[in-house]
Amino acid sequence: MTTITASPPRSDSRWPDRFAPLAAGWLGLWGVLALISVLTGAGYPLGANEPRGGDDNLLHLVPVELATSLFAGVLLSAAVVALAMTRSAGRPPGPLRALLLGYGWAVAVLLALVVPDTRVLTILGYLPILIIGAPFGWPPVDYSDVFTWALFVRFAALVGGLLLAGAVLTWQRRTAAACVGCGRGDTGRGWTTPAAAARWGRWATGIAVVIPLTYAVTRFAWAVGIPLGISREFLTKMQDTGLVWAGLGLGAFATVGAILTLGLVQGWGERFPRWMIGLAGRRVPVKLAVVPATLVAIAVTAASLGLLGQPEFWQEIDVAGGPARLWPLWGVALGAATYAYHMRRRGACRRCGRG
């Protein structure tokens, strides 16, 4: 009689088990720092405390006197929730499970989508320009004014939100008797099958491609002197200050992103094309497409929520600002397209063997 011994999971399949302790440590440390800021009255750079104004962040709706202590309490309590999710106990009582999942997901959304606002997406868009132009002194900006404490807090919130989301998702799967690595259970859902994901993923990808291209068209027009959606006077002012070239860079960034998004439904998004020497014909790693696309989708959605809090967002739509009003749809569509790509290509799970 032959005995078959299951091989231990590969190291990369153990990541789900690491999210909870990492989230607990990150949020706990940050919660202590936030508590110190409550006692000292300094260090909270959000809302009305934002040096450059916080109208593009929904947290400006919360009074600073309440927000500082509330923010510290949310971080510390979320750290406790993440710590509780490190336990590998069986399924908890229904009300307790619902409470922990609801609170965990709510804080994860707050940290990953509400706190970052438009600044994270802006710095990601300008980062190539800042890196390439730094040795040449262009753009003429003071980098200490760009990489500020307020920007660090937003990126710290994004990291904490992603870690907490990973911890909550892992615990949700574990307590539902599903694989913590892939989420598969004994029964599959039809809309997540590769064939179904391929169908609705094409629609989501199409939307996620068209919106940034529409945004890019306006910036390219400004670069060549066409005041598309703006006045000639305003275009002249942007040309004099050099902002038109920054817009050109953002338009190019959006175009490249749209082309890469198209790869989620194209053959070259699954196997490297022939012109890529050394990689031609090889399979594209799923994470190579999923991880950056997910981060962009989160950054776009976070920027969208920040825009929703601005009164100007609800005013008359023009050609110049129209594409920005489609950003909420862009973020959702890109997230859905990325998820469909993952569902279509994920293959068998290294942890449970399903698929």
C-alpha positions in Angstrom: 0.0 0.0 0.0 1.4 3.4 -1.0 1.1 6.3 1.3 0.9 9.8 -0.2 2.2 12.6 1.9 1.0 16.1 1.1 3.9 18.4 0.4 4.2 21.5 2.6 2.9 24.7 1.1 5.3 26.8 -0.9 6.6 29.9 0.9 4.6 32.3 -1.3 1.4 30.4 -0.3 2.0 31.2 3.3 1.5 35.0 2.8 -2.2 34.9 3.8 -1.2 33.8 7.3 1.2 36.7 7.7 -1.3 39.5 6.9 -2.9 39.5 10.4 0.3 39.9 12.5 1.7 42.4 10.1 -1.5 44.4 10.1 -1.7 44.3 13.9 1.9 45.5 14.3 1.6 48.2 11.7 -1.7 49.6 13.0 -0.7 49.2 16.6 2.5 51.2 16.1 0.7 53.9 14.1 -2.1 54.0 16.7 0.4 54.7 19.4 1.9 57.5 17.3 -1.6 58.9 16.7 -2.4 58.7 20.4 0.8 60.8 21.0 -0.4 63.3 18.5 -3.7 63.6 20.5 -1.8 64.3 23.7 0.6 66.8 22.0 -1.9 68.4 19.7 0.4 68.0 16.7 1.1 65.4 14.0 -2.4 65.0 12.5 -2.1 66.4 8.9 -5.6 65.6 7.7 -8.8 67.6 7.3 -8.5 71.2 8.5 -5.0 70.5 9.7 -3.8 69.9 6.1 -1.3 72.6 5.4 -2.6 73.1 1.8 -6.2 72.7 2.6 -8.1 69.4 3.0 -11.2 70.0 0.9 -10.3 67.1 -1.4 -10.4 64.7 1.5 -13.7 63.5 3.0 -12.1 63.7 6.5 -12.5 67.5 6.3 -16.1 66.9 7.2 -15.0 65.7 10.7 -13.9 68.4 13.2 -10.2 68.2 14.0 -10.9 68.1 17.7 -12.9 64.9 17.3 -10.9 63.5 14.4 -7.6 63.2 16.1 -8.8 61.1 19.0 -11.2 59.2 16.8 -8.4 58.3 14.3 -6.2 57.0 17.1 -9.0 54.9 18.5 -9.8 53.5 15.1 -6.2 52.5 14.5 -5.8 50.9 18.0 -9.1 49.0 17.8 -8.3 47.8 14.3 -5.0 46.5 15.6 -6.8 44.5 18.3 -9.2 43.1 15.6 -6.3 42.1 13.4 -4.6 40.5 16.4 -7.7 38.5 17.2 -7.7 37.2 13.6 -4.3 35.6 14.1 -5.9 32.8 16.0 -6.7 29.7 13.9 -9.9 28.8 15.9 -13.0 27.4 14.3 -16.0 29.4 13.1 -17.0 31.9 15.8 -20.7 32.7 16.6 -22.5 34.4 13.7 -23.0 37.8 15.3 -19.4 38.0 16.5 -18.1 37.0 13.0 -20.3 39.6 11.3 -19.2 42.3 13.8 -15.5 41.6 13.3 -15.8 41.3 9.5 -17.9 44.5 9.2 -15.6 46.6 11.4 -12.4 45.2 9.8 -13.6 45.9 6.2 -14.9 49.4 7.2 -11.5 50.4 8.6 -9.7 48.9 5.7 -11.8 51.0 3.3 -11.3 54.1 5.4 -7.5 53.7 5.4 -7.1 52.5 1.8 -9.7 54.6 0.0 -10.7 57.6 2.1 -7.4 58.8 3.7 -5.2 58.8 0.6 -7.5 61.1 -1.5 -6.1 62.7 -4.7 -2.5 63.2 -3.5 -1.5 59.5 -3.8 -2.7 59.3 -7.4 -1.1 62.7 -8.2 2.3 61.7 -6.8 2.1 58.4 -8.7 1.4 60.3 -11.9 4.1 62.8 -11.4 6.7 60.4 -10.0 8.3 59.5 -13.4 8.6 63.2 -14.2 10.1 64.0 -10.8 12.6 61.1 -11.0 13.7 61.8 -14.6 13.8 65.5 -14.3 15.5 65.7 -10.9 19.1 65.6 -12.2 18.2 68.5 -14.6 16.4 70.7 -12.1 13.1 70.2 -13.7 10.3 70.6 -12.8 11.4 73.6 -10.7 9.9 72.4 -7.4 11.1 72.1 -3.9 11.0 68.4 -3.2 10.6 69.1 0.5 7.2 70.6 -0.4 6.3 67.5 -2.4 7.3 64.7 -0.1 5.7 66.0 3.1 4.5 64.4 6.4 1.0 64.7 5.0 1.9 62.6 2.0 3.7 60.0 4.2 0.5 59.7 6.3 -1.5 59.0 3.2 0.8 56.2 2.0 1.0 54.8 5.5 -2.8 54.6 5.6 -2.8 52.9 2.2 -0.3 50.3 3.4 -2.2 49.7 6.6 -5.5 49.4 4.8 -4.1 46.8 2.4 -2.6 44.8 5.2 -5.8 44.9 7.2 -7.8 43.9 4.1 -5.6 40.9 3.6 -6.0 39.9 7.2 -9.8 40.3 7.1 -10.1 38.4 3.8 -7.9 35.5 5.1 -9.9 35.3 8.3 -13.2 35.5 6.4 -12.2 32.6 4.2 -10.8 30.5 7.2 -14.0 30.9 9.2 -16.1 30.0 6.1 -14.2 26.7 5.7 -12.7 27.9 2.4 -9.1 27.9 1.3 -7.3 30.9 2.7 -5.0 31.0 -0.3 -7.6 31.1 -3.1 -11.0 31.4 -1.5 -12.3 28.2 -3.2 -14.7 26.1 -1.2 -16.5 22.8 -2.0 -18.8 24.6 -4.4 -17.8 27.1 -7.0 -19.6 30.2 -8.1 -20.5 30.4 -11.7 -19.6 34.1 -12.2 -16.0 33.4 -11.1 -15.3 30.6 -13.5 -12.7 31.4 -16.2 -15.3 31.4 -19.0 -17.7 33.8 -17.1 -14.8 36.0 -16.0 -13.7 36.3 -19.6 -17.1 37.6 -20.7 -17.7 40.3 -18.1 -14.0 41.1 -17.9 -14.0 42.3 -21.5 -16.7 44.9 -20.7 -14.9 46.1 -17.6 -11.6 46.3 -19.4 -13.1 48.4 -22.2 -14.4 50.9 -19.8 -11.1 51.0 -17.9 -9.3 51.7 -21.2 -11.5 54.4 -22.7 -11.7 56.7 -19.6 -8.0 57.4 -19.2 -7.6 57.8 -23.0 -10.3 60.5 -22.9 -8.4 62.2 -20.1 -5.2 62.0 -22.1 -6.7 63.5 -25.2 -7.4 66.8 -23.4 -3.8 67.0 -22.0 -2.3 66.2 -25.4 -4.5 69.0 -27.0 -3.2 71.5 -24.5 0.4 70.5 -25.2 0.0 71.3 -28.9 -1.8 74.6 -28.2 -5.4 73.6 -28.5 -7.5 75.0 -25.6 -9.8 71.9 -25.5 -12.3 72.6 -22.7 -10.5 75.6 -21.3 -10.1 79.3 -22.3 -7.2 80.5 -24.4 -6.1 82.7 -21.5 -5.9 79.8 -19.1 -3.9 77.8 -21.7 -1.5 80.7 -22.1 -1.0 80.8 -18.3 -0.3 77.1 -18.2 2.2 77.4 -21.1 4.0 80.3 -19.3 4.3 78.3 -16.0 5.2 75.0 -17.7 2.1 73.2 -16.3 1.1 72.2 -19.8 4.2 69.9 -20.0 3.3 68.4 -16.6 -0.2 67.7 -18.1 1.5 66.1 -21.1 3.4 63.8 -18.8 0.2 62.8 -17.0 -1.5 62.2 -20.4 1.4 60.0 -21.5 1.2 58.1 -18.1 -2.6 57.6 -18.6 -2.1 56.4 -22.2 0.6 53.9 -21.1 -1.7 52.7 -18.4 -4.6 52.3 -20.8 -2.4 50.2 -23.1 -1.3 48.0 -20.3 -4.9 47.6 -19.1 -5.8 46.4 -22.6 -3.4 43.5 -22.0 -5.8 42.1 -19.4 -7.8 40.7 -22.4 -5.2 40.3 -25.0 -2.8 37.4 -25.8 0.3 39.5 -25.0 -1.1 39.9 -21.5 -0.7 36.2 -21.0 2.5 35.6 -22.9 5.3 38.0 -23.6 5.3 39.2 -27.2 8.1 38.2 -29.7 9.9 41.6 -29.6 10.7 41.2 -25.9 14.1 39.5 -26.1 14.7 36.9 -23.5 11.1 36.8 -22.5 9.4 36.1 -25.8 6.8 33.4 -25.6 7.0 33.0 -21.8 3.9 33.2 -19.6 3.3 36.5 -18.0 3.2 36.0 -14.2 -0.3 36.7 -13.0 1.0 38.9 -10.1 3.0 41.0 -12.6 -0.3 42.3 -14.0 -2.6 42.0 -11.0 -0.5 43.8 -8.3 0.2 47.1 -10.2 -3.3 47.2 -11.7 -4.9 46.7 -8.3 -2.8 49.5 -6.8 -3.8 51.9 -9.6 -7.4 50.9 -9.2 -7.2 51.7 -5.5 -5.4 55.0 -6.1 -8.0 56.1 -8.7 -10.9 55.1 -6.5 -9.4 57.0 -3.5 -8.9 60.1 -5.7 -12.5 59.7 -6.8 -13.8 59.8 -3.2 -11.7 62.9 -2.6 -13.2 64.6 -5.6 -16.7 63.7 -4.5 -16.2 65.9 -1.5 -15.5 69.0 -3.5 -18.4 71.3 -4.4 -16.9 71.9 -7.8 -17.3 68.3 -8.7 -21.1 68.7 -8.8 -21.1 71.9 -10.8 -21.5 72.1 -14.6 -19.5 69.5 -16.5 -17.1 70.7 -19.1 -14.7 69.0 -21.5 -11.7 69.6 -19.4 -13.2 68.3 -16.1 -15.5 65.7 -17.6 -12.9 62.8 -17.6 -12.3 63.4 -13.9 -16.0 62.9 -13.2 -15.6 59.4 -14.7 -12.8 58.4 -12.3 -15.2 56.6 -9.9 -16.3 54.4 -12.8 -12.7 54.0 -14.0 -11.6 52.8 -10.5 -14.4 50.3 -10.3 -14.0 49.1 -13.9 -10.2 48.6 -13.5 -10.7 46.7 -10.3 -13.3 44.5 -11.9 -11.1 43.9 -15.0 -8.1 43.0 -12.8 -10.2 40.6 -10.8 -11.5 39.0 -13.9 -8.0 38.5 -15.2 -7.0 36.9 -12.0 -10.0 34.6 -12.0 -9.3 33.6 -15.6 -5.6 32.8 -15.1 -5.1 31.8 -11.5 -5.0 28.1 -12.2 -4.6 25.5 -9.4 -4.1 26.7 -5.9 -0.6 25.8 -4.5 -2.2 25.5 -1.0 -5.3 23.4 -1.5 -4.8 22.0 -5.0 -8.2 23.1 -6.2 -8.7 24.5 -9.7 
